[in-house]
Amino acid sequence: MATAYFDCFSGIAGDMILGALIDLGLDSNYLKKELEKLGVSGYEFDVKKVEKNHIAATDFYITIKEEQHHRTLADINKIIDNSALENDVKELSKEIFYKLAKVEGKIHNVKIDEVHFHEVGAIDSIVDIVGVAIGLKKLNIKNSFCSDIPLGRGFVTCAHGIIPLPAPATIELLKDIPVYQSDANHEMVTPTGAAIITTIADGFGKMPLMKIKKIGYGAGKIESGQPGLLRVYVGKIVKK
């Protein structure tokens, strides 16, 4: 049983988490075969090694091949439930999506079953969320902890128009989580990243006393001067 510590010095997003898990040893061919169990088409993903400020990292990125329709939580749950994925992977994936639907419903003042996912429900986020659940299980990561989370500022354009950063869904998900204002004028934490880490993390703040066995780097997509990376340590907790 392994423990992971997420070092979010440049924020966190679903693709960054997956990139870090692949960097830690999750085989991309295994991931592809598992994701095919969802029966979802119209996309393909690729994995490549990149450098950020001369630090080697893994970049996970998705190419959408077909137009994707908006989906409700029920639609997404049906896709997951009808798949041949293992039950604990299904349950974690659905838990993360439920958390997203709950905050989206609050923000838009609609019931959870009336939420129509846009960016969050797009195929890339389904792949990110289910992929992370697959990766954590495959790498035998049972416990996770996370650093304090930096927030960007400014504005971003989404399906609802121009909205402030952090995005309303992101900051809603980060309630009761230790966060701090960074100098970054861009999105550092995505709703998908926030939903994943607040679901899987057992605690936030300083790294617990642990012996590190592996270190993985997942690459972000934004270039801002500082290395756009998520660093994940995996090891064992040391008991005093």
C-alpha positions in Angstrom: 0.0 0.0 0.0 1.5 3.3 -1.1 0.9 7.0 0.0 1.0 9.9 -2.4 1.8 13.5 -1.7 0.7 16.1 -4.3 3.0 19.1 -4.5 0.9 21.7 -6.2 3.4 24.5 -6.6 2.0 25.4 -10.0 -1.6 24.3 -9.4 -3.5 21.2 -10.4 -5.6 19.9 -13.2 -6.9 16.5 -14.3 -4.4 16.1 -17.1 -1.5 17.1 -14.8 -2.6 14.4 -12.3 -2.8 11.7 -15.1 0.6 12.8 -16.5 2.2 12.5 -13.0 0.7 9.0 -12.5 2.0 7.9 -15.9 5.4 9.4 -14.9 5.2 7.3 -11.8 4.8 4.1 -13.7 1.2 3.8 -14.9 1.4 2.1 -18.3 -0.3 4.2 -21.0 -1.3 1.1 -23.0 -2.9 -0.4 -19.9 -4.7 3.0 -19.3 -6.0 3.0 -22.9 -7.4 -0.6 -22.6 -9.1 0.3 -19.3 -10.6 3.5 -20.7 -11.9 1.6 -23.7 -14.2 -0.2 -21.3 -16.3 3.0 -21.0 -17.4 2.5 -24.6 -16.9 6.2 -25.4 -15.7 7.2 -28.8 -14.7 10.4 -30.6 -11.3 11.0 -28.9 -7.8 9.7 -28.6 -5.1 10.5 -26.1 -1.3 10.7 -26.4 1.5 10.8 -23.9 4.9 12.4 -24.5 7.9 13.4 -22.5 8.5 17.2 -22.3 10.8 19.5 -20.4 9.7 22.4 -18.2 12.6 24.6 -17.2 14.8 21.6 -17.9 12.8 19.3 -15.7 11.5 16.2 -17.5 7.8 15.5 -17.2 5.0 13.6 -18.8 2.4 15.4 -20.8 -1.0 13.8 -21.1 -3.3 15.3 -23.8 -6.5 14.4 -25.5 -7.6 15.1 -29.1 -11.3 15.3 -29.7 -12.2 13.7 -33.0 -16.0 14.1 -32.9 -18.4 16.8 -31.5 -19.4 15.9 -28.0 -22.8 16.5 -26.6 -23.5 18.0 -23.2 -24.2 15.3 -20.5 -26.1 15.2 -17.3 -24.8 13.4 -14.2 -27.2 10.5 -15.0 -25.7 10.2 -18.4 -22.2 10.1 -17.0 -23.2 7.6 -14.3 -24.8 5.4 -16.9 -21.6 5.3 -19.0 -19.6 4.4 -15.9 -22.0 1.8 -14.5 -22.4 0.1 -17.9 -18.6 -0.3 -18.3 -16.5 -3.3 -17.4 -14.4 -1.3 -15.0 -13.7 -2.5 -11.5 -16.2 -1.5 -8.9 -13.9 0.6 -6.8 -12.8 2.6 -9.9 -16.5 3.1 -10.8 -17.4 4.3 -7.3 -14.5 6.8 -7.1 -15.2 8.2 -10.5 -18.9 8.7 -9.7 -18.1 10.3 -6.4 -15.9 12.9 -8.1 -18.6 13.6 -10.7 -21.2 13.9 -8.0 -19.1 16.5 -6.3 -18.8 18.5 -9.5 -22.6 18.3 -10.2 -23.4 19.5 -6.7 -21.3 22.6 -7.0 -22.5 23.3 -10.6 -26.1 23.0 -9.4 -25.5 25.5 -6.6 -23.7 28.0 -8.8 -26.4 27.9 -11.5 -29.3 27.5 -9.1 -30.6 24.2 -10.5 -31.1 20.8 -9.1 -28.3 18.3 -9.5 -30.2 16.2 -12.0 -30.8 19.3 -14.1 -27.1 20.2 -14.4 -25.8 19.9 -18.0 -22.0 19.6 -17.9 -20.2 21.7 -20.5 -16.4 21.7 -20.1 -16.6 19.5 -17.0 -18.8 16.9 -18.8 -16.8 16.9 -22.0 -15.0 13.7 -22.9 -11.6 15.0 -21.7 -12.8 15.4 -18.2 -14.5 12.0 -18.2 -11.2 10.5 -19.3 -9.2 12.5 -16.7 -11.4 11.5 -13.8 -11.9 7.9 -14.7 -8.2 7.7 -15.8 -7.1 9.0 -12.4 -9.3 6.4 -10.6 -7.7 3.7 -12.8 -4.2 5.0 -12.1 -4.5 5.2 -8.4 -5.7 1.6 -8.2 -3.1 0.3 -10.6 -0.3 2.0 -8.6 -1.8 0.7 -5.3 -2.1 4.3 -3.9 -4.4 4.0 -1.0 -3.8 7.3 0.8 -3.2 10.8 -0.6 -2.2 14.1 0.9 -1.8 17.5 -0.8 0.0 20.7 -0.3 -1.7 24.1 0.2 -3.2 25.1 -3.2 -2.2 28.3 -5.1 -4.9 30.2 -6.9 -4.6 32.2 -10.1 -6.4 35.4 -10.9 -7.9 37.3 -13.8 -10.6 36.0 -16.1 -11.2 33.0 -18.4 -13.7 32.4 -21.2 -15.9 29.4 -20.9 -19.3 28.1 -22.1 -21.0 30.6 -19.9 -19.0 33.6 -21.1 -16.2 35.4 -19.3 -15.9 34.4 -15.6 -13.5 35.4 -12.9 -10.6 33.2 -11.7 -10.6 31.1 -9.7 -13.7 29.7 -11.6 -16.8 29.7 -9.4 -16.9 25.8 -9.4 -13.3 25.6 -8.5 -13.5 28.0 -5.5 -16.7 26.3 -4.3 -14.9 22.9 -4.4 -12.0 24.4 -2.4 -14.0 25.5 0.6 -12.4 24.5 3.9 -9.1 23.7 2.0 -6.0 25.7 2.6 -5.4 28.0 -0.4 -3.3 31.1 -1.1 -3.3 33.8 -3.7 -0.4 33.5 -6.2 0.9 36.1 -8.7 -0.2 34.0 -11.7 -2.6 35.8 -14.1 -4.1 32.5 -15.4 -6.0 29.5 -14.2 -3.9 27.4 -11.9 -6.6 25.0 -10.6 -9.3 23.6 -12.9 -12.7 22.4 -11.6 -11.8 18.9 -12.6 -8.4 19.1 -10.7 -10.2 20.6 -7.7 -12.8 17.9 -7.7 -10.3 15.1 -7.9 -7.9 16.3 -5.2 -10.6 17.2 -2.7 -12.1 13.7 -3.1 -9.0 11.7 -2.8 -6.9 13.7 -0.4 -6.9 12.7 3.3 -5.4 16.0 4.3 -3.8 19.2 3.1 -0.7 21.2 4.1 2.8 20.0 5.0 4.0 16.6 3.7 3.5 13.9 6.3 6.7 12.1 7.5 7.3 9.6 4.8 10.0 7.7 2.9 9.8 8.7 -0.8 10.2 5.8 -3.3 9.1 7.5 -6.5 8.6 11.0 -7.9 6.4 11.8 -10.9 6.0 15.0 -12.8 2.8 15.9 -14.8 3.0 18.7 -17.3 0.6 21.5 -17.5 -0.4 23.3 -20.7 0.3 27.0 -19.6 3.7 28.6 -20.0 4.2 31.3 -17.3 7.9 31.4 -16.5 7.7 29.1 -13.5 7.7 25.4 -14.3 4.1 24.3 -15.1 4.3 21.0 -13.3 2.5 18.9 -10.7 5.0 16.9 -8.6 3.7 13.8 -6.9 5.8 11.8 -4.4 4.9 8.2 -3.7 6.2 6.3 -0.7 5.4 5.0 2.7 4.3 6.9 5.9 6.9 6.7 8.7 5.4 6.1 12.1 7.2 7.8 14.9 
